[in-house]
Amino acid sequence: MPIAVDIDVMLAKRKMSVGELADRVGITPANLAVLKNGRAKAVRFATLAALCDVLKCQPGDLLRWVAEEAGGDDLRAGPGAS
């Protein structure tokens, strides 16, 4: 997936556990783990805002775009592009 999640980086910088972050954000540790490990298909803006509030960061500190590997689909190409 071209979106990388860096929640673990911010947790380390803030010296905070996954359980503490989940509790302070108001989501389950299991749901936070899904997001943290890049397995989530979507994230609510309210959840992203709560993460940023608790971690005192910007959304770009938690999420970043990573180019696809060579030979992969180019997400910027339109329909029928090769």
C-alpha positions in Angstrom: 0.0 0.0 0.0 1.4 3.4 -0.9 0.4 5.0 2.5 2.9 4.2 5.3 1.8 4.7 8.9 4.4 6.0 11.4 2.4 5.9 14.6 5.1 3.7 16.2 7.7 6.5 15.5 5.5 9.0 17.3 4.9 6.6 20.2 8.6 6.1 20.6 9.2 9.9 20.5 6.5 10.5 23.1 7.6 7.4 25.2 4.0 6.2 25.2 2.6 2.7 25.0 0.0 1.5 22.5 -2.4 0.8 25.3 -2.0 4.3 26.7 -2.5 5.9 23.3 -5.6 3.7 22.6 -7.1 4.7 26.0 -6.5 8.4 25.5 -7.8 8.4 21.9 -10.8 6.3 22.8 -10.3 3.3 20.5 -9.5 -0.3 21.3 -5.8 -1.4 21.3 -6.8 -4.0 18.6 -8.1 -1.2 16.3 -5.0 0.9 17.0 -2.8 -2.1 16.1 -4.6 -2.5 12.8 -4.0 1.2 12.0 -0.4 1.2 13.3 0.5 -1.9 11.3 -0.8 -0.5 8.1 -3.7 -3.0 7.7 -6.5 -0.4 7.9 -8.3 0.4 4.7 -9.5 3.8 6.1 -9.2 6.1 9.1 -11.9 8.5 10.3 -10.8 12.2 10.4 -12.1 12.3 14.0 -9.7 9.4 14.9 -6.8 11.1 13.1 -7.6 14.3 14.8 -7.7 12.6 18.2 -4.3 10.8 17.5 -2.8 14.2 16.6 -4.2 15.9 19.7 -2.9 13.2 22.0 0.5 12.9 20.3 0.8 16.6 19.7 1.7 16.2 16.0 0.4 16.8 12.5 -1.3 14.2 10.3 1.8 14.2 8.1 3.8 13.0 11.1 1.6 9.9 11.2 0.9 9.2 7.5 3.1 9.5 4.5 2.9 8.4 0.8 5.5 6.0 -0.5 6.0 5.3 -4.2 5.1 1.9 -5.4 7.9 -0.5 -6.3 9.0 -0.7 -9.9 6.6 -2.9 -11.9 3.7 -2.1 -9.6 0.6 -0.2 -10.5 1.1 3.5 -10.9 -1.8 5.0 -8.9 -1.3 8.3 -10.7 -2.0 6.9 -14.1 -5.5 7.2 -15.5 -7.7 4.5 -16.9 -6.1 2.7 -19.9 -2.6 4.0 -19.1 0.3 1.6 -19.5 
